[in-house]
Structure formats: C-alpha cells, structure tokens
Amino acid sequence: MSTRTLRLENLHAFYGKSHVLHGVSLEVRPGEIVSLLGRNGSGRSTTVKTIMGQVDGQGTVSWGEESILGRKSYQIAQLGLGYVPENRDIFPKLTVHQNLMLGEKGGKKAGRWSFEDMYQMFPRLRERQHTEAGVLSGGEQQMLTLCRTLMGDPDLIMIDEPTEGLAPKIVELVAEYLKELQRRGISVLLVEQKLAIALEISERCYVMGHGRIVFEGTPAELRANAYIRKEWLEV
C-alpha cells in the first residue's frame, strides 16, 4: 500500500481569464476512498484535471513530500497517480486487449495487476478482448478505461463520473470494483454525482459549489446535513 497522501492547499485554476477554482483544499490519505461531490459546473472535474497537470493551477498540490503542480501529465502518472476521465478516451480502432496493453506499466518491475486480473474482474472484457473498443457499449468502455488505467499500476486513482449513463447492475459492479482497489492498497478520489454509491463506499466526502469546498465530513455527517444536500447537491 502507498504511504503517500495527496494534498491540495488553496488551489486556484483558470480557463483563460475565467477563474474556476477558488482556493480548494482537500486530501486523500493512504488507502482511502474519498468522494468529491457537487452539481455539474461546480469545479469537480477541473480539480482532478488540475491535479493531473491538464489545467494550469496556482497553490499547492503535493503527493507525499513531492510538489506536482505544474508537472507534465505523464510525469505525474509516472509518480503513481492514475486518472480515468469522464469521456473515457479509449482507442476505438484498437481491440480491448490492445487498449489494455497501452496502459501496461513499463520498466522491469511488474505491476500489481495482470491482464488476467482485469478479465476476472470484468468477464465481459474477456469475451470482447479481440473486439475493436469503438463498438463496445458505454458500460463496457467504462470498464475498459478503468482497467487500462490500472494496468499502469497507480497508487492513487482519480475517477471522474464512472457510473454516468450506466445501468444499475453495472453501477453495482463499479462500486464493488472500487472497493477491490481499496483492498489492494490503492487510494481512490471519486468524482461522482450519484450520492448513493459515494456514501456507500467512501470514508470521507467533500462537496463542491462554485469552485469551492463547501462541506467536508463522513458519509454519516453528510446524510445528516439536509441543508448541504439541498443547497449544493439535490437537483
């Protein structure tokens, strides 16, 4: 298990002249599942993109003792952070197995995940391993993106809206999958709109609104806080 904490302190981010994040502070400790909740446009996706070096930020982003703000995305990935984007970003003309190969950790040290692990966790991918990824269903593409990121052997994985558009049975599968990551010592930062899955599997939750953290606490504390749910989460 990684011993490193991901820590954001007073993080600001901009799209051109538009100020999107306004002093975000949060942390994900070793082996935790932490959910980042909020309505669309609240700044959740921008937060993980800034951590991953895809959006310019100001403030502090540290991974253990190392400052990672301003580094290239591939350098951040090499330090052990994985990112599963909302738009999935599969390679549509490559097969399922080829997509997984692209995610495979380089170097001599083997990662903690194998192709067989992926196929055992998601038998549907085994059935489709020689199929072009572009013809997979939305749920299958989500499984593939998650697995491809895992093949890089991250110590912490940030997952943006993994259950978006998925059938309830697949949502349950994704929840179980995230708990399996935790059992294998991987920290998870989950960006999610579905309150039920987030509250079920998280140790702690943050709620965002207008580019700021408006709540931090346990799932039980969030369940008990009707004002925060009504003001910042419920549609």
C-alpha positions, 0 to 999 in steps of 0.5 A: 500500500502507498504511504503517500497522501495527496494534498491540495492547499488553496488551489486556484485554476483558470480557463483563460481569464475565467477563474474556476477554482477558488482556493480548494483544499482537500486530501486523500490519505493512504488507502482511502476512498474519498468522494468529491461531490457537487452539481455539474459546473461546480469545479469537480472535474477541473480539480482532478484535471488540475491535479493531473497537470491538464489545467494550469493551477496556482497553490499547492498540490503535493503527493507525499513530500513531492510538489506536482503542480505544474508537472507534465501529465505523464510525469505525474502518472509516472509518480503513481497517480492514475486518472480515468476521465469522464469521456473515457478516451479509449482507442476505438480502432484498437481491440480491448486487449490492445487498449489494455496493453497501452496502459501496461506499466513499463520498466522491469518491475511488474505491476500489481495487476495482470491482464488476467486480473482485469478479465476476472474482474470484468468477464465481459472484457474477456469475451470482447478482448479481440473486439475493436473498443469503438463498438463496445457499449458505454458500460463496457468502455467504462470498464475498459478505461478503468482497467487500462488505467490500472494496468499502469499500476497507480497508487492513487486513482482519480475517477471522474463520473464512472457510473454516468449513463450506466445501468444499475447492475453495472453501477453495482459492479463499479462500486464493488470494483472500487472497493477491490482497489481499496483492498489492494492498497490503492487510494481512490478520489471519486468524482461522482454525482450519484450520492448513493454509491459515494456514501456507500463506499467512501470514508470521507466526502467533500462537496463542491459549489462554485469552485469551492469546498463547501462541506467536508465530513463522513458519509454519516455527517453528510446524510445528516446535513439536509441543508448541504444536500439541498443547497449544493447537491439535490437537483 
